[in-house]
Each structure stands twice: as C-alpha cells, then as structure tokens.
Amino acid sequence: MSDPLAAFPAQRHSLAEDVAGLLTGIVLVSVGLYLLRAVSAVTGGTAGLALLIHYASGWNFSVLFVAVNLPFYLLAIRVKGWRFTIRSLIAVTGVSLVSAAQYEMFTIADPVPWYTILVGNLLVGVGILVLFRHQSSVGGFSIVALIAQERLKWPAGYVQMALDLAVILTSFAVVDPMLVVLSAIGAVALNLVLALNHKPGRYLGY
C-alpha cells in the first residue's frame, strides 16, 4: 500500500513563515505564563523554575527566565547547532520581554484558579508546539525533550511531562498545595498537547 504522504515532500518554511511562527509562539507562551502568574500557579520546565524562584525571592520573573535558560544553550549548540540555538534564544528573550509588558496590556480582575491554570498551560503548550515547528524552543527542558525524541525516539511531550512534574512537585515548598495539584494537572494538559501533536513524521515542514 502506497504512503499517502509520499506525494507531499517536506518543505522548508520561508523566512516570513518562520518570523510569523516565532512571534505567534512567543505571544502564546507569554499570555499563558501571565495567566499562571495571575493565580500564583506554577508550571514545568525552566519557566516553572523561574516562577518558583520569583515566588520565593520576589526577583524579576523576566530576568530569571532568561538566566535559568543560559546553561541549556551550551547543550543546544553542541547537539542542535547554532540555527536552533539562536532561534531559541530569540524565543526566550521574546517571551521575557512580552511577559514584562503583560501587566501594562491587560489585567484579570477575579480569575478562577482551576480554569486559569488549565487555559494558561494549554496556551503555553500550543505556543511551544508552534516554536517546535519552526525549529525553536523556549529553552531548557524543551531542548532536552527534543534531543531525546531525535536521538532516543522518546516522544518529546512525555519526556517534558516527566521533567515538568518533577519541578512542580518541588513547588510544594513555596506554593499552596491545592495550586500545586492544579498545576500538575495543567502540566499534564500542556504536555499532552505536545505528545499528541509533535511526533516524528507527523509534520512535514521544517
């Protein structure tokens, strides 16, 4: 039986498509993180680490988000190359800058925690998915997850889910336990977006 995808070979994204993809991913991730911060929730990955440090210390989240990703760029350069690393640096910096401006753009008067956490994680997940499709990431665990998928054939979403849950469990030390439970459920939803939609051979653009 012939492969129905054989008639549609992989096509490289144009520069305009990559720019649009990066901007879309940056905005979606930034809005998702804003929603999580609005209810003092956490998520996984380096964003989760940055949120934990932010809640515990009061330090600026945007600066922390850039800082905690720095060690992972060395891994990305070695394994994924400069093109992916530079795009990831752009994405992380973009998320940091847009996140810093979110409170000037809109506010949420009385958010419902469970819904806000779910929607926030779904937005972050879709944003990361868009960035993946344009050879980028939001750094940190996303880089590790992509490498695990490419080298070991482990689904990126499930790899990131395991790492994310480890971060969320650590947050019991600084976040209300009920919010931690809701954050864990949200992180599962986030990574299911990746696991179900980012699989080898499922997407033909690059």
C-alpha positions, -999 to 999 in steps of 0.1 A, spaced: 0 0 0 15 33 -10 22 60 15 -4 89 10 22 114 23 47 105 -3 31 130 -27 38 158 -2 75 160 4 88 181 33 91 218 25 113 244 42 95 273 59 101 307 43 117 335 63 83 352 66 67 320 79 94 315 105 91 351 117 53 347 120 57 314 137 82 327 163 60 357 170 29 335 174 47 311 198 62 339 218 29 356 224 10 324 232 36 313 257 38 348 273 0 350 277 -1 315 292 26 324 317 8 356 326 -24 336 334 -4 312 356 12 341 375 -22 358 379 -32 329 403 4 322 417 5 288 400 35 270 386 43 250 355 72 228 344 105 235 327 127 265 331 96 287 332 85 267 363 119 271 378 118 308 372 83 311 387 94 292 418 124 315 423 102 345 416 76 335 442 103 326 468 125 356 463 104 383 446 131 387 420 120 398 385 105 369 366 116 381 331 152 383 342 151 349 359 135 332 329 165 343 307 190 334 334 179 298 341 180 290 304 216 300 299 232 266 307 209 248 283 222 268 253 256 251 256 238 218 251 217 231 223 248 244 204 266 211 207 236 189 198 212 210 178 235 235 162 237 273 160 205 278 140 182 262 165 201 278 194 198 313 181 161 308 174 156 295 209 175 325 223 152 348 203 121 330 216 132 330 253 142 367 251 109 375 233 88 357 260 108 375 287 101 409 271 65 403 263 59 388 298 73 420 313 48 441 294 17 419 300 6 438 331 5 470 311 -16 454 284 -44 438 304 -54 426 339 -76 398 352 -100 410 380 -111 378 396 -96 347 379 -109 312 387 -78 292 396 -86 258 380 -98 273 347 -70 299 346 -43 273 352 -58 249 326 -61 277 299 -26 290 308 -10 256 303 -28 250 271 -17 283 257 19 276 267 17 241 252 3 254 218 30 281 219 58 256 224 43 234 197 44 263 172 80 271 182 90 235 177 75 235 142 98 265 134 130 249 147 129 268 180 120 263 217 117 282 249 149 266 261 156 244 290 136 212 292 122 217 257 158 213 243 163 181 263 129 168 252 136 174 215 170 158 218 155 127 235 129 124 207 155 127 179 182 106 195 162 80 215 128 82 197 111 91 230 81 113 224 91 149 233 58 155 251 62 126 275 98 134 282 90 170 290 60 159 311 82 138 334 107 167 338 79 192 344 62 171 370 95 169 389 96 207 390 60 210 401 64 186 429 93 207 442 70 237 443 52 223 474 78 242 494 67 276 482 32 273 467 -2 265 482 -7 227 479 -40 229 461 -24 252 435 4 226 431 -22 199 424 -40 220 399 -6 230 383 3 193 380 -30 187 361 -23 217 340 12 205 332 -2 172 320 -26 190 297 3 211 284 25 181 276 -4 162 261 -6 190 235 30 182 226 28 144 229 -3 142 206 8 167 181 46 166 178 56 132 166 83 121 142 69 120 106 36 137 115 47 172 104 64 177 70 76 213 73 110 223 87 
